[in-house]
Amino acid sequence: MKVYTLDEVIDKHIGKRGTPNREQFEYELEMSIISELIKEMRKKRKLTQGQLGKKIGVQKAQISKIENGEGNVTIGTVIRIFGALDARMVFDVKLNKKKRKRAA
């Protein structure tokens, strides 16, 4: 029986890195993780969705949508939420290797 890595399975069934399907899959996965973190931290701080919304100036419905991964959320909103939760965010941004064009 052949064993496949997670990357091999994702490449085969979702698409290789850089393809539109793979980009959408990874975006949705990342947003799902962020949504769960927000929900978990809010509960640890013993805040309702309404209370958190009030702290950052949005309605309870917006917090609910964010926690359920519905719709788009801006990075600014995410930063405000983590700030209201007294949580620190750390970004790890890396540039992809740029392919060099060979001179003719």
A tleap script that builds the chain and sets N, CA, C and O, in Angstrom:
source leaprc.protein.ff14SB
mol = sequence {
  NMET LYS VAL TYR THR LEU ASP GLU VAL ILE
  ASP LYS HIE ILE GLY LYS ARG GLY THR PRO
  ASN ARG GLU GLN PHE GLU TYR GLU LEU GLU
  MET SER ILE ILE SER GLU LEU ILE LYS GLU
  MET ARG LYS LYS ARG LYS LEU THR GLN GLY
  GLN LEU GLY LYS LYS ILE GLY VAL GLN LYS
  ALA GLN ILE SER LYS ILE GLU ASN GLY GLU
  GLY ASN VAL THR ILE GLY THR VAL ILE ARG
  ILE PHE GLY ALA LEU ASP ALA ARG MET VAL
  PHE ASP VAL LYS LEU ASN LYS LYS LYS ARG
  LYS ARG ALA CALA
}
set mol.1.N position { 0.840 -1.172 0.000 }
set mol.1.CA position { 0.000 0.000 0.000 }
set mol.1.C position { 0.892 1.245 0.000 }
set mol.1.O position { 1.789 1.382 0.833 }
set mol.2.N position { 0.632 2.142 -0.942 }
set mol.2.CA position { 1.419 3.373 -1.036 }
set mol.2.C position { 0.889 4.400 -0.039 }
set mol.2.O position { -0.320 4.546 0.135 }
set mol.3.N position { 1.795 5.096 0.601 }
set mol.3.CA position { 1.445 6.152 1.548 }
set mol.3.C position { 1.697 7.498 0.873 }
set mol.3.O position { 2.739 7.706 0.250 }
set mol.4.N position { 0.739 8.401 1.003 }
set mol.4.CA position { 0.845 9.728 0.404 }
set mol.4.C position { 0.978 10.784 1.496 }
set mol.4.O position { 0.403 10.655 2.577 }
set mol.5.N position { 1.741 11.822 1.196 }
set mol.5.CA position { 1.835 12.938 2.129 }
set mol.5.C position { 0.587 13.797 1.963 }
set mol.5.O position { -0.124 13.693 0.963 }
set mol.6.N position { 0.330 14.645 2.955 }
set mol.6.CA position { -0.810 15.549 2.872 }
set mol.6.C position { -0.666 16.470 1.662 }
set mol.6.O position { -1.645 16.728 0.961 }
set mol.7.N position { 0.537 16.962 1.416 }
set mol.7.CA position { 0.761 17.829 0.253 }
set mol.7.C position { 0.442 17.107 -1.060 }
set mol.7.O position { -0.136 17.702 -1.970 }
set mol.8.N position { 0.811 15.850 -1.159 }
set mol.8.CA position { 0.520 15.082 -2.380 }
set mol.8.C position { -0.988 14.931 -2.583 }
set mol.8.O position { -1.479 15.043 -3.707 }
set mol.9.N position { -1.713 14.680 -1.509 }
set mol.9.CA position { -3.167 14.522 -1.602 }
set mol.9.C position { -3.814 15.844 -2.002 }
set mol.9.O position { -4.691 15.879 -2.865 }
set mol.10.N position { -3.377 16.927 -1.371 }
set mol.10.CA position { -3.931 18.240 -1.706 }
set mol.10.C position { -3.598 18.610 -3.154 }
set mol.10.O position { -4.457 19.108 -3.881 }
set mol.11.N position { -2.356 18.369 -3.570 }
set mol.11.CA position { -1.963 18.644 -4.963 }
set mol.11.C position { -2.875 17.907 -5.935 }
set mol.11.O position { -3.304 18.472 -6.941 }
set mol.12.N position { -3.168 16.653 -5.636 }
set mol.12.CA position { -3.955 15.822 -6.544 }
set mol.12.C position { -5.433 16.226 -6.559 }
set mol.12.O position { -6.044 16.306 -7.625 }
set mol.13.N position { -6.004 16.480 -5.381 }
set mol.13.CA position { -7.446 16.689 -5.304 }
set mol.13.C position { -7.871 18.154 -5.308 }
set mol.13.O position { -9.008 18.456 -5.670 }
set mol.14.N position { -6.990 19.066 -4.916 }
set mol.14.CA position { -7.323 20.491 -4.883 }
set mol.14.C position { -6.608 21.232 -6.002 }
set mol.14.O position { -7.196 22.078 -6.677 }
set mol.15.N position { -5.351 20.910 -6.190 }
set mol.15.CA position { -4.549 21.561 -7.218 }
set mol.15.C position { -3.180 21.907 -6.669 }
set mol.15.O position { -2.981 21.975 -5.456 }
set mol.16.N position { -2.257 22.122 -7.555 }
set mol.16.CA position { -0.895 22.477 -7.160 }
set mol.16.C position { -0.866 23.913 -6.646 }
set mol.16.O position { -1.752 24.715 -6.944 }
set mol.17.N position { 0.183 24.222 -5.859 }
set mol.17.CA position { 0.354 25.587 -5.340 }
set mol.17.C position { 0.386 26.580 -6.498 }
set mol.17.O position { 1.003 26.342 -7.536 }
set mol.18.N position { -0.297 27.693 -6.285 }
set mol.18.CA position { -0.336 28.729 -7.313 }
set mol.18.C position { -1.542 28.653 -8.231 }
set mol.18.O position { -1.838 29.614 -8.941 }
set mol.19.N position { -2.246 27.521 -8.228 }
set mol.19.CA position { -3.447 27.421 -9.063 }
set mol.19.C position { -4.609 28.103 -8.336 }
set mol.19.O position { -4.609 28.172 -7.107 }
set mol.20.N position { -5.590 28.603 -9.073 }
set mol.20.CA position { -6.724 29.286 -8.435 }
set mol.20.C position { -7.451 28.437 -7.394 }
set mol.20.O position { -7.813 28.941 -6.331 }
set mol.21.N position { -7.666 27.158 -7.689 }
set mol.21.CA position { -8.351 26.288 -6.718 }
set mol.21.C position { -7.547 26.146 -5.427 }
set mol.21.O position { -8.112 26.183 -4.334 }
set mol.22.N position { -6.247 25.985 -5.553 }
set mol.22.CA position { -5.383 25.829 -4.375 }
set mol.22.C position { -5.349 27.121 -3.572 }
set mol.22.O position { -5.408 27.085 -2.343 }
set mol.23.N position { -5.256 28.261 -4.249 }
set mol.23.CA position { -5.235 29.552 -3.561 }
set mol.23.C position { -6.523 29.750 -2.765 }
set mol.23.O position { -6.478 30.191 -1.617 }
set mol.24.N position { -7.658 29.432 -3.357 }
set mol.24.CA position { -8.948 29.573 -2.680 }
set mol.24.C position { -9.036 28.625 -1.497 }
set mol.24.O position { -9.514 29.014 -0.432 }
set mol.25.N position { -8.587 27.394 -1.662 }
set mol.25.CA position { -8.590 26.397 -0.587 }
set mol.25.C position { -7.752 26.881 0.594 }
set mol.25.O position { -8.195 26.811 1.741 }
set mol.26.N position { -6.541 27.371 0.316 }
set mol.26.CA position { -5.657 27.821 1.385 }
set mol.26.C position { -6.205 29.063 2.081 }
set mol.26.O position { -6.077 29.204 3.297 }
set mol.27.N position { -6.814 29.963 1.311 }
set mol.27.CA position { -7.421 31.156 1.900 }
set mol.27.C position { -8.545 30.751 2.863 }
set mol.27.O position { -8.605 31.237 3.992 }
set mol.28.N position { -9.423 29.868 2.414 }
set mol.28.CA position { -10.544 29.431 3.253 }
set mol.28.C position { -10.055 28.698 4.492 }
set mol.28.O position { -10.633 28.853 5.568 }
set mol.29.N position { -9.014 27.914 4.358 }
set mol.29.CA position { -8.446 27.202 5.501 }
set mol.29.C position { -7.879 28.184 6.515 }
set mol.29.O position { -8.114 28.047 7.715 }
set mol.30.N position { -7.136 29.170 6.039 }
set mol.30.CA position { -6.564 30.175 6.938 }
set mol.30.C position { -7.656 30.972 7.633 }
set mol.30.O position { -7.553 31.244 8.829 }
set mol.31.N position { -8.703 31.351 6.904 }
set mol.31.CA position { -9.799 32.107 7.506 }
set mol.31.C position { -10.540 31.261 8.537 }
set mol.31.O position { -10.999 31.781 9.554 }
set mol.32.N position { -10.656 29.979 8.284 }
set mol.32.CA position { -11.307 29.082 9.234 }
set mol.32.C position { -10.520 29.020 10.544 }
set mol.32.O position { -11.103 29.026 11.628 }
set mol.33.N position { -9.213 28.961 10.435 }
set mol.33.CA position { -8.352 28.915 11.615 }
set mol.33.C position { -8.470 30.221 12.403 }
set mol.33.O position { -8.595 30.199 13.627 }
set mol.34.N position { -8.432 31.350 11.707 }
set mol.34.CA position { -8.563 32.652 12.368 }
set mol.34.C position { -9.927 32.764 13.043 }
set mol.34.O position { -10.019 33.245 14.173 }
set mol.35.N position { -10.978 32.329 12.368 }
set mol.35.CA position { -12.327 32.376 12.932 }
set mol.35.C position { -12.418 31.577 14.229 }
set mol.35.O position { -12.999 32.037 15.212 }
set mol.36.N position { -11.848 30.396 14.223 }
set mol.36.CA position { -11.866 29.560 15.418 }
set mol.36.C position { -11.063 30.180 16.560 }
set mol.36.O position { -11.471 30.113 17.719 }
set mol.37.N position { -9.922 30.782 16.230 }
set mol.37.CA position { -9.116 31.451 17.252 }
set mol.37.C position { -9.883 32.598 17.904 }
set mol.37.O position { -9.859 32.758 19.124 }
set mol.38.N position { -10.561 33.389 17.083 }
set mol.38.CA position { -11.346 34.506 17.610 }
set mol.38.C position { -12.425 33.999 18.555 }
set mol.38.O position { -12.600 34.529 19.652 }
set mol.39.N position { -13.136 32.985 18.132 }
set mol.39.CA position { -14.217 32.420 18.950 }
set mol.39.C position { -13.673 31.873 20.267 }
set mol.39.O position { -14.229 32.132 21.335 }
set mol.40.N position { -12.589 31.121 20.182 }
set mol.40.CA position { -11.979 30.521 21.368 }
set mol.40.C position { -11.491 31.595 22.345 }
set mol.40.O position { -11.726 31.492 23.549 }
set mol.41.N position { -10.817 32.616 21.830 }
set mol.41.CA position { -10.301 33.677 22.699 }
set mol.41.C position { -11.427 34.504 23.316 }
set mol.41.O position { -11.354 34.901 24.479 }
set mol.42.N position { -12.463 34.757 22.528 }
set mol.42.CA position { -13.606 35.510 23.055 }
set mol.42.C position { -14.220 34.778 24.235 }
set mol.42.O position { -14.548 35.389 25.252 }
set mol.43.N position { -14.374 33.475 24.097 }
set mol.43.CA position { -14.946 32.684 25.187 }
set mol.43.C position { -14.025 32.663 26.402 }
set mol.43.O position { -14.500 32.729 27.535 }
set mol.44.N position { -12.711 32.572 26.181 }
set mol.44.CA position { -11.760 32.600 27.300 }
set mol.44.C position { -11.828 33.918 28.049 }
set mol.44.O position { -11.622 33.963 29.262 }
set mol.45.N position { -12.119 34.997 27.318 }
set mol.45.CA position { -12.244 36.324 27.943 }
set mol.45.C position { -13.637 36.540 28.529 }
set mol.45.O position { -13.938 37.593 29.092 }
set mol.46.N position { -14.486 35.505 28.382 }
set mol.46.CA position { -15.854 35.542 28.901 }
set mol.46.C position { -16.656 36.729 28.345 }
set mol.46.O position { -17.360 37.428 29.074 }
set mol.47.N position { -16.525 36.925 27.048 }
set mol.47.CA position { -17.266 37.970 26.352 }
set mol.47.C position { -18.309 37.341 25.438 }
set mol.47.O position { -18.076 36.286 24.849 }
set mol.48.N position { -19.455 37.995 25.324 }
set mol.48.CA position { -20.444 37.579 24.332 }
set mol.48.C position { -20.039 38.188 22.990 }
set mol.48.O position { -19.183 39.070 22.927 }
set mol.49.N position { -20.661 37.708 21.935 }
set mol.49.CA position { -20.397 38.295 20.620 }
set mol.49.C position { -20.800 39.768 20.622 }
set mol.49.O position { -20.123 40.599 20.016 }
set mol.50.N position { -21.893 40.092 21.296 }
set mol.50.CA position { -22.348 41.470 21.381 }
set mol.50.C position { -21.353 42.365 22.102 }
set mol.50.O position { -21.104 43.494 21.680 }
set mol.51.N position { -20.785 41.856 23.193 }
set mol.51.CA position { -19.806 42.635 23.953 }
set mol.51.C position { -18.539 42.885 23.135 }
set mol.51.O position { -17.994 43.988 23.139 }
set mol.52.N position { -18.081 41.854 22.438 }
set mol.52.CA position { -16.898 42.019 21.596 }
set mol.52.C position { -17.189 43.004 20.469 }
set mol.52.O position { -16.373 43.875 20.169 }
set mol.53.N position { -18.349 42.861 19.852 }
set mol.53.CA position { -18.736 43.775 18.789 }
set mol.53.C position { -18.750 45.223 19.266 }
set mol.53.O position { -18.286 46.124 18.567 }
set mol.54.N position { -19.285 45.433 20.455 }
set mol.54.CA position { -19.349 46.790 21.020 }
set mol.54.C position { -17.950 47.361 21.230 }
set mol.54.O position { -17.721 48.551 21.009 }
set mol.55.N position { -17.010 46.510 21.660 }
set mol.55.CA position { -15.632 46.961 21.898 }
set mol.55.C position { -14.960 47.451 20.622 }
set mol.55.O position { -14.111 48.341 20.670 }
set mol.56.N position { -15.331 46.877 19.482 }
set mol.56.CA position { -14.668 47.279 18.228 }
set mol.56.C position { -15.581 48.070 17.295 }
set mol.56.O position { -15.178 48.449 16.195 }
set mol.57.N position { -16.809 48.316 17.739 }
set mol.57.CA position { -17.713 49.160 16.960 }
set mol.57.C position { -18.448 48.475 15.832 }
set mol.57.O position { -18.737 49.097 14.810 }
set mol.58.N position { -18.761 47.177 16.006 }
set mol.58.CA position { -19.572 46.470 15.011 }
set mol.58.C position { -20.722 45.758 15.720 }
set mol.58.O position { -20.706 45.590 16.939 }
set mol.59.N position { -21.698 45.350 14.955 }
set mol.59.CA position { -22.851 44.636 15.500 }
set mol.59.C position { -22.483 43.187 15.851 }
set mol.59.O position { -21.518 42.633 15.324 }
set mol.60.N position { -23.265 42.596 16.741 }
set mol.60.CA position { -23.094 41.187 17.129 }
set mol.60.C position { -23.123 40.288 15.896 }
set mol.60.O position { -22.372 39.316 15.807 }
set mol.61.N position { -23.992 40.618 14.952 }
set mol.61.CA position { -24.119 39.797 13.731 }
set mol.61.C position { -22.801 39.717 12.971 }
set mol.61.O position { -22.485 38.679 12.390 }
set mol.62.N position { -22.026 40.807 12.970 }
set mol.62.CA position { -20.736 40.810 12.274 }
set mol.62.C position { -19.760 39.862 12.962 }
set mol.62.O position { -19.030 39.129 12.295 }
set mol.63.N position { -19.744 39.875 14.298 }
set mol.63.CA position { -18.862 38.958 15.039 }
set mol.63.C position { -19.277 37.518 14.756 }
set mol.63.O position { -18.424 36.652 14.562 }
set mol.64.N position { -20.564 37.263 14.734 }
set mol.64.CA position { -21.068 35.923 14.440 }
set mol.64.C position { -20.612 35.461 13.056 }
set mol.64.O position { -20.168 34.324 12.896 }
set mol.65.N position { -20.721 36.334 12.062 }
set mol.65.CA position { -20.291 35.983 10.702 }
set mol.65.C position { -18.795 35.685 10.664 }
set mol.65.O position { -18.358 34.729 10.023 }
set mol.66.N position { -18.025 36.504 11.351 }
set mol.66.CA position { -16.573 36.292 11.375 }
set mol.66.C position { -16.243 34.957 12.021 }
set mol.66.O position { -15.429 34.196 11.499 }
set mol.67.N position { -16.876 34.670 13.162 }
set mol.67.CA position { -16.605 33.410 13.860 }
set mol.67.C position { -17.054 32.185 13.071 }
set mol.67.O position { -16.519 31.091 13.248 }
set mol.68.N position { -18.029 32.378 12.211 }
set mol.68.CA position { -18.529 31.262 11.404 }
set mol.68.C position { -17.907 31.222 10.013 }
set mol.68.O position { -18.307 30.416 9.172 }
set mol.69.N position { -16.924 32.098 9.770 }
set mol.69.CA position { -16.212 32.094 8.499 }
set mol.69.C position { -17.058 32.525 7.321 }
set mol.69.O position { -16.785 32.137 6.185 }
set mol.70.N position { -18.081 33.322 7.576 }
set mol.70.CA position { -18.960 33.779 6.500 }
set mol.70.C position { -18.513 35.150 6.016 }
set mol.70.O position { -18.216 36.031 6.824 }
set mol.71.N position { -18.464 35.328 4.735 }
set mol.71.CA position { -18.123 36.623 4.165 }
set mol.71.C position { -16.643 36.951 4.309 }
set mol.71.O position { -15.846 36.147 4.793 }
set mol.72.N position { -16.307 38.149 3.875 }
set mol.72.CA position { -14.923 38.603 3.926 }
set mol.72.C position { -14.700 39.458 5.160 }
set mol.72.O position { -15.606 40.147 5.627 }
set mol.73.N position { -13.509 39.405 5.669 }
set mol.73.CA position { -13.136 40.234 6.809 }
set mol.73.C position { -11.805 40.902 6.477 }
set mol.73.O position { -10.904 40.266 5.931 }
set mol.74.N position { -11.687 42.173 6.806 }
set mol.74.CA position { -10.442 42.880 6.511 }
set mol.74.C position { -9.413 42.598 7.592 }
set mol.74.O position { -9.754 42.230 8.716 }
set mol.75.N position { -8.159 42.776 7.236 }
set mol.75.CA position { -7.088 42.591 8.204 }
set mol.75.C position { -7.226 43.615 9.329 }
set mol.75.O position { -6.882 43.331 10.476 }
set mol.76.N position { -7.729 44.803 9.001 }
set mol.76.CA position { -7.953 45.827 10.014 }
set mol.76.C position { -8.944 45.374 11.072 }
set mol.76.O position { -8.742 45.605 12.264 }
set mol.77.N position { -10.012 44.731 10.634 }
set mol.77.CA position { -11.009 44.217 11.581 }
set mol.77.C position { -10.407 43.120 12.450 }
set mol.77.O position { -10.637 43.087 13.659 }
set mol.78.N position { -9.650 42.238 11.848 }
set mol.78.CA position { -9.009 41.158 12.618 }
set mol.78.C position { -8.065 41.755 13.668 }
set mol.78.O position { -8.038 41.298 14.811 }
set mol.79.N position { -7.306 42.756 13.288 }
set mol.79.CA position { -6.384 43.396 14.227 }
set mol.79.C position { -7.159 44.048 15.374 }
set mol.79.O position { -6.759 43.937 16.533 }
set mol.80.N position { -8.270 44.730 15.055 }
set mol.80.CA position { -9.086 45.357 16.099 }
set mol.80.C position { -9.669 44.310 17.039 }
set mol.80.O position { -9.727 44.527 18.249 }
set mol.81.N position { -10.097 43.183 16.493 }
set mol.81.CA position { -10.661 42.113 17.327 }
set mol.81.C position { -9.609 41.579 18.288 }
set mol.81.O position { -9.860 41.480 19.489 }
set mol.82.N position { -8.439 41.237 17.775 }
set mol.82.CA position { -7.394 40.713 18.652 }
set mol.82.C position { -6.965 41.750 19.681 }
set mol.82.O position { -6.652 41.401 20.819 }
set mol.83.N position { -6.946 43.016 19.295 }
set mol.83.CA position { -6.633 44.077 20.245 }
set mol.83.C position { -7.661 44.137 21.364 }
set mol.83.O position { -7.307 44.266 22.536 }
set mol.84.N position { -8.945 44.044 20.998 }
set mol.84.CA position { -10.025 44.063 21.992 }
set mol.84.C position { -9.964 42.848 22.907 }
set mol.84.O position { -10.411 42.905 24.053 }
set mol.85.N position { -9.415 41.758 22.405 }
set mol.85.CA position { -9.277 40.534 23.201 }
set mol.85.C position { -7.972 40.515 23.986 }
set mol.85.O position { -7.663 39.535 24.664 }
set mol.86.N position { -7.213 41.597 23.892 }
set mol.86.CA position { -5.911 41.708 24.551 }
set mol.86.C position { -5.012 40.542 24.132 }
set mol.86.O position { -4.365 39.894 24.955 }
set mol.87.N position { -5.001 40.306 22.827 }
set mol.87.CA position { -4.202 39.222 22.256 }
set mol.87.C position { -3.185 39.823 21.290 }
set mol.87.O position { -3.428 40.869 20.688 }
set mol.88.N position { -2.082 39.174 21.153 }
set mol.88.CA position { -1.014 39.634 20.271 }
set mol.88.C position { -1.025 38.794 19.002 }
set mol.88.O position { -1.114 37.568 19.055 }
set mol.89.N position { -0.933 39.468 17.866 }
set mol.89.CA position { -0.854 38.771 16.574 }
set mol.89.C position { 0.564 38.847 16.058 }
set mol.89.O position { 1.238 39.867 16.197 }
set mol.90.N position { 1.009 37.759 15.463 }
set mol.90.CA position { 2.329 37.718 14.857 }
set mol.90.C position { 2.141 37.249 13.420 }
set mol.90.O position { 1.576 36.185 13.166 }
set mol.91.N position { 2.625 38.064 12.485 }
set mol.91.CA position { 2.542 37.692 11.075 }
set mol.91.C position { 3.883 37.151 10.620 }
set mol.91.O position { 4.939 37.632 11.033 }
set mol.92.N position { 3.827 36.157 9.774 }
set mol.92.CA position { 5.031 35.594 9.182 }
set mol.92.C position { 4.863 35.709 7.672 }
set mol.92.O position { 4.228 34.867 7.037 }
set mol.93.N position { 5.436 36.749 7.119 }
set mol.93.CA position { 5.305 36.998 5.695 }
set mol.93.C position { 6.623 36.678 5.016 }
set mol.93.O position { 7.678 37.173 5.414 }
set mol.94.N position { 6.552 35.850 3.990 }
set mol.94.CA position { 7.752 35.461 3.261 }
set mol.94.C position { 7.509 35.683 1.781 }
set mol.94.O position { 6.435 35.378 1.264 }
set mol.95.N position { 8.503 36.210 1.112 }
set mol.95.CA position { 8.420 36.362 -0.331 }
set mol.95.C position { 8.739 35.039 -1.004 }
set mol.95.O position { 9.644 34.317 -0.587 }
set mol.96.N position { 7.990 34.735 -2.043 }
set mol.96.CA position { 8.299 33.554 -2.835 }
set mol.96.C position { 9.554 33.841 -3.639 }
set mol.96.O position { 9.848 34.993 -3.957 }
set mol.97.N position { 10.282 32.804 -3.962 }
set mol.97.CA position { 11.453 32.999 -4.799 }
set mol.97.C position { 11.017 33.473 -6.168 }
set mol.97.O position { 10.143 32.880 -6.801 }
set mol.98.N position { 11.629 34.534 -6.609 }
set mol.98.CA position { 11.283 35.092 -7.914 }
set mol.98.C position { 12.074 34.372 -8.995 }
set mol.98.O position { 13.292 34.217 -8.910 }
set mol.99.N position { 11.354 33.943 -9.997 }
set mol.99.CA position { 12.018 33.284 -11.119 }
set mol.99.C position { 12.698 34.336 -11.954 }
set mol.99.O position { 12.082 35.327 -12.347 }
set mol.100.N position { 13.966 34.123 -12.223 }
set mol.100.CA position { 14.723 35.067 -13.041 }
set mol.100.C position { 14.574 34.716 -14.512 }
set mol.100.O position { 14.613 33.552 -14.911 }
set mol.101.N position { 14.402 35.763 -15.295 }
set mol.101.CA position { 14.363 35.557 -16.743 }
set mol.101.C position { 15.785 35.591 -17.246 }
set mol.101.O position { 16.572 36.461 -16.873 }
set mol.102.N position { 16.099 34.656 -18.079 }
set mol.102.CA position { 17.465 34.610 -18.632 }
set mol.102.C position { 17.570 35.603 -19.783 }
set mol.102.O position { 16.661 35.754 -20.599 }
set mol.103.N position { 18.688 36.254 -19.812 }
set mol.103.CA position { 18.930 37.204 -20.915 }
set mol.103.C position { 19.129 36.417 -22.198 }
set mol.103.O position { 19.761 35.361 -22.213 }
set mol.104.N position { 18.576 36.955 -23.267 }
set mol.104.CA position { 18.687 36.262 -24.563 }
set mol.104.C position { 20.004 36.523 -25.230 }
set mol.104.O position { 20.254 36.015 -26.324 }
savepdb mol mol.pdb
quit
